[in-house]
Amino acid sequence: MKPTSVTVDRTAQTLSIEWTDGHLSTWPLDGLRRACPCAGCAGGHENMGHLPDPEVFRQPASRRWEHPEVTAVGTYALRIKWDDGHEAGIYTWKRLRATCPCAACTA
């Protein structure tokens, strides 16, 4: 599954991806930061492939992210540079689609 568009809404504090099948996924920025897939945040290389608990995207935000910088990593992922300087996580399209927090995907 590939995206047709990626949008960061700093006012709403969300990242949205529209996929080639027409599905729209929207994550809270703070949830994405808490679900960072890098080895340091995941608790080691052996945990990097595990998907986060979907509850992470339902928790109230602990802070606002004013200047997240989202860049493509080749044709397979996004990297987000967060306001706290962290940028080690690579959010693959496969991982993002698998963690879509919408009601249809989490049912």
KOLLO-693919 format. One record per residue (C-alpha): residue number from 1; x, y, z. Coordinates in nm, 3 decimals, always signed. Example, Ala and Ser with C-alpha at 12.3 -4.5 7.8 and 13.67 -1.06 7.14 Angstrom:
+--------+---------+---------+---------+
! vexmar !       X !       Y !       Z !
+--------+---------+---------+---------+
!      1 !  +1.230 !  -0.450 !  +0.780 !
!      2 !  +1.367 !  -0.106 !  +0.714 !
+--------+---------+---------+---------+
This chain:
+--------+---------+---------+---------+
! vexmar !       X !       Y !       Z !
+--------+---------+---------+---------+
!      1 !  +0.000 !  +0.000 !  +0.000 !
!      2 !  +0.141 !  +0.339 !  -0.097 !
!      3 !  +0.028 !  +0.690 !  -0.004 !
!      4 !  -0.113 !  +0.942 !  -0.248 !
!      5 !  -0.071 !  +1.229 !  -0.002 !
!      6 !  +0.084 !  +1.302 !  +0.338 !
!      7 !  -0.034 !  +1.602 !  +0.540 !
!      8 !  +0.080 !  +1.740 !  +0.874 !
!      9 !  -0.176 !  +1.966 !  +1.043 !
!     10 !  +0.006 !  +2.151 !  +1.320 !
!     11 !  -0.315 !  +2.316 !  +1.442 !
!     12 !  -0.501 !  +1.984 !  +1.476 !
!     13 !  -0.177 !  +1.807 !  +1.581 !
!     14 !  -0.224 !  +1.527 !  +1.329 !
!     15 !  -0.049 !  +1.348 !  +1.045 !
!     16 !  -0.281 !  +1.219 !  +0.773 !
!     17 !  -0.212 !  +0.984 !  +0.486 !
!     18 !  -0.445 !  +0.913 !  +0.197 !
!     19 !  -0.370 !  +0.572 !  +0.049 !
!     20 !  -0.398 !  +0.444 !  -0.308 !
!     21 !  -0.715 !  +0.252 !  -0.213 !
!     22 !  -0.879 !  +0.578 !  -0.102 !
!     23 !  -0.853 !  +0.507 !  +0.272 !
!     24 !  -0.761 !  +0.802 !  +0.495 !
!     25 !  -0.551 !  +0.739 !  +0.806 !
!     26 !  -0.502 !  +1.012 !  +1.067 !
!     27 !  -0.274 !  +0.983 !  +1.370 !
!     28 !  -0.223 !  +1.225 !  +1.658 !
!     29 !  +0.133 !  +1.358 !  +1.642 !
!     30 !  +0.195 !  +1.286 !  +2.010 !
!     31 !  +0.083 !  +0.927 !  +1.961 !
!     32 !  +0.327 !  +0.884 !  +1.672 !
!     33 !  +0.608 !  +1.023 !  +1.886 !
!     34 !  +0.523 !  +0.782 !  +2.171 !
!     35 !  +0.508 !  +0.495 !  +1.917 !
!     36 !  +0.848 !  +0.575 !  +1.766 !
!     37 !  +0.981 !  +0.254 !  +1.610 !
!     38 !  +1.354 !  +0.321 !  +1.661 !
!     39 !  +1.565 !  +0.081 !  +1.870 !
!     40 !  +1.607 !  +0.331 !  +2.153 !
!     41 !  +1.235 !  +0.400 !  +2.191 !
!     42 !  +1.125 !  +0.041 !  +2.123 !
!     43 !  +1.358 !  -0.100 !  +2.388 !
!     44 !  +1.622 !  -0.258 !  +2.167 !
!     45 !  +1.663 !  -0.396 !  +1.818 !
!     46 !  +1.470 !  -0.713 !  +1.905 !
!     47 !  +1.154 !  -0.503 !  +1.968 !
!     48 !  +1.167 !  -0.280 !  +1.661 !
!     49 !  +0.929 !  -0.493 !  +1.455 !
!     50 !  +0.651 !  -0.497 !  +1.714 !
!     51 !  +0.350 !  -0.277 !  +1.651 !
!     52 !  +0.249 !  -0.037 !  +1.929 !
!     53 !  -0.058 !  -0.090 !  +2.142 !
!     54 !  -0.340 !  +0.094 !  +1.957 !
!     55 !  -0.421 !  +0.266 !  +2.287 !
!     56 !  -0.114 !  +0.488 !  +2.237 !
!     57 !  -0.311 !  +0.679 !  +1.973 !
!     58 !  -0.611 !  +0.733 !  +2.203 !
!     59 !  -0.421 !  +0.881 !  +2.496 !
!     60 !  -0.440 !  +1.256 !  +2.556 !
!     61 !  -0.143 !  +1.445 !  +2.418 !
!     62 !  +0.129 !  +1.518 !  +2.670 !
!     63 !  +0.261 !  +1.809 !  +2.462 !
!     64 !  +0.217 !  +2.003 !  +2.140 !
!     65 !  +0.453 !  +1.947 !  +1.849 !
!     66 !  +0.504 !  +2.286 !  +1.685 !
!     67 !  +0.769 !  +2.206 !  +1.423 !
!     68 !  +0.773 !  +1.839 !  +1.326 !
!     69 !  +0.969 !  +1.795 !  +1.003 !
!     70 !  +0.841 !  +1.508 !  +0.792 !
!     71 !  +1.062 !  +1.378 !  +0.511 !
!     72 !  +1.045 !  +1.078 !  +0.280 !
!     73 !  +1.287 !  +0.790 !  +0.328 !
!     74 !  +1.323 !  +0.654 !  -0.023 !
!     75 !  +0.988 !  +0.528 !  -0.146 !
!     76 !  +0.904 !  +0.318 !  +0.158 !
!     77 !  +0.880 !  +0.536 !  +0.468 !
!     78 !  +0.873 !  +0.867 !  +0.654 !
!     79 !  +1.118 !  +1.010 !  +0.903 !
!     80 !  +0.993 !  +1.269 !  +1.149 !
!     81 !  +1.227 !  +1.512 !  +1.320 !
!     82 !  +1.049 !  +1.605 !  +1.642 !
!     83 !  +1.076 !  +1.928 !  +1.841 !
!     84 !  +1.273 !  +1.739 !  +2.107 !
!     85 !  +1.545 !  +1.670 !  +1.845 !
!     86 !  +1.465 !  +1.301 !  +1.808 !
!     87 !  +1.464 !  +1.173 !  +1.449 !
!     88 !  +1.583 !  +0.811 !  +1.460 !
!     89 !  +1.245 !  +0.647 !  +1.391 !
!     90 !  +1.159 !  +0.536 !  +1.041 !
!     91 !  +0.784 !  +0.495 !  +0.994 !
!     92 !  +0.738 !  +0.257 !  +0.701 !
!     93 !  +0.422 !  +0.271 !  +0.490 !
!     94 !  +0.350 !  -0.088 !  +0.599 !
!     95 !  +0.380 !  +0.003 !  +0.968 !
!     96 !  +0.174 !  +0.317 !  +0.931 !
!     97 !  -0.107 !  +0.137 !  +0.750 !
!     98 !  -0.100 !  -0.142 !  +1.010 !
!     99 !  -0.135 !  +0.111 !  +1.292 !
!    100 !  -0.415 !  +0.318 !  +1.136 !
!    101 !  -0.619 !  +0.429 !  +1.439 !
!    102 !  -0.953 !  +0.476 !  +1.260 !
!    103 !  -1.260 !  +0.289 !  +1.382 !
!    104 !  -1.273 !  +0.063 !  +1.074 !
!    105 !  -0.910 !  -0.048 !  +1.114 !
!    106 !  -0.921 !  -0.099 !  +1.490 !
!    107 !  -1.253 !  -0.288 !  +1.498 !
+--------+---------+---------+---------+
